[in-house]
Amino acid sequence: MSSKSHATLRYTSLRASIFLGCLLITTLLGHFGIIPVTGTTGFVFLVLLAALVSAPVSYVVLSKQRDEMSEQIVNKVSGMKSRTAQRIAEQNAEEDAADEAARAAQ
């Protein structure tokens, strides 16, 4: 099994981990009053702040994993395209053979 076989799962789990780490940090900063927050809207603000901070961190830190995931997706899509093209060609050949047999029978 290649190391890139679960690239999408690996990237997604690392991305979620970075977000949760940022959420933990922002929640702690809110809890200790470094970031002034109150109530439900304060928690929503902390979640949005964590998302805002985690995006560029993930972009920089996970570039290798993102490239592996992209390569995995491209390989799967190109494989599906080639199999679909092959099936269409086979179906066209069957239809052509049926048409030729019908013309020959006339």
Summary of the structure (lengths in Angstrom):
residues: 106
radius of gyration: 26.0
end to end distance: 55.7
largest distance: 89.4
contacts: 248
relative contact order: 0.12
helix: 86%
strand: 0%
